[in-house]
Amino acid sequence: MKKLRLGFPKGSLQESTVELFKKAGIKINVSARSYYPSSDDDELEIMLVRSQETARYVQDGFFDAGLTGYDWICESGAKVKEVCELNYAKSGFRPVRWVLCVPETSKIKSIKDLQGKRVATELVDYTRKYFAKNKVKADIEFSWGATEAKAGSLVDAIVELTETGSSLRANNLRIIEELLTSTTRLIANDKALKDKWKKEKIENLALLLKGALAAEGMAGLKMNVPAKALENIIAVLPALKKPTISQLSDKNWLALEVIIEEKTVKQIIPALKRAGAQGIIEYPLNKIIY
């Protein structure tokens, strides 16, 4: 059987990626004792690997494709093909940011004030290039962890990854500049994309994953609608697109189906009922394919 070798993110993205694949229709089973998850797709050969290393392994052909952050593609300098962007992170569906931070009490106001200073980060190469672009000479050192604790004590500033900014605030850190915005990417190498079967498999995977993300936070509604109340009911619906309307066996009634934001359902259902809709059904969505 043909196999697609896939680098699967280990660490902060692992849980959210397993959940995304599940919504896409692919169940991933991760064992605490193995780096080789199983799945219900026999055509996938999956290995857990840190996002920091994925792009290089895809470039070198150890994997046909992989999931990693745009930040680590930039950091590694690996030559890979970005198949699609997947806007999700550890705890939400938003980009993450690499930001330059100093303690709240620091007199440093901008990157220019870091001339000759020390900066700690895990994103070393990208940060060095960024400082060079801004014509600032600073000692950029690799941080093995606990980066936030080093600011103001071991180093003058840090470049750290943040999703919401809450951890930075909790550690009394102030953002003075944003270096990079990053989202997850499905990547592949040239050799895999030149193989007809692998190319189609990768494109199918991209389609399903994007569809699962598009469905996040959305819900479907079905209802029966008196024909005379149709205009009033449509006015209630903030539809993704125009609702689907079909005739019932009773010519005075119509069936209506629509996709809406899940967070609006609790306000819309009572309004639909008051406008005359009956038999209202809400259902979850796993994928929306555009």
Secondary structure, 3 states (H helix, E strand, C coil): CCCEEEEEEECCCHHHHHHHHHHHCCCEECCCCCCCCEECCCCEEEEEEEHHHHHHHHHCCCCCEEEEEHHHHHHHCCCCEEEEEECCCCCCCCCEEEEEEEECCCCCCCHHHHCCCEEEECCHHHHHHHHHHCCCCCEEEECCCCHHHHECCCECEEEEEECCCHHHHHCCEEEEEEEEEECEEEEECHHHHHCHHHHHHHHHHHHHHHHHHHCCCEEEEEEEEEHHHHHHHHHHCCCCCCCEEEECCCCCEEEEEEEEEHHHHHHHHHHHHHHCCEEEEEEECCCCCC
